[in-house]
């Protein structure tokens, strides 16, 4: 992922090439994550962009949790979050590294 310094270099290049007046927004993932956690706007929806297969798998699991929670989404979502929170950071990192290695070898 790019750093702020990388973004600055890119912004300078854009300015040098006559694109300094174009609309732009700097996105800092850690700050955006903080903002979402605070949720001052009171949002209750989230949107993710994924490929077709991941979309299908996500909704299969969502429906599974809702079904197992007596068809009660208000019960299913907090339980899903509890399960996600129970997974150790090391496990997540190991799984991500394994997936990354698979992608790099293909």
Secondary structure by P-SEA (a helix, b strand, c coil): cccaaaaaaaaaaaaaacccccbbbbbbaaaaaaaaaaccccccbbbbbbcaaaaaaaaaaaaaaaaaacccaaaaaaaaaaaaaaccaaaaaaaaaaaaaaaaac
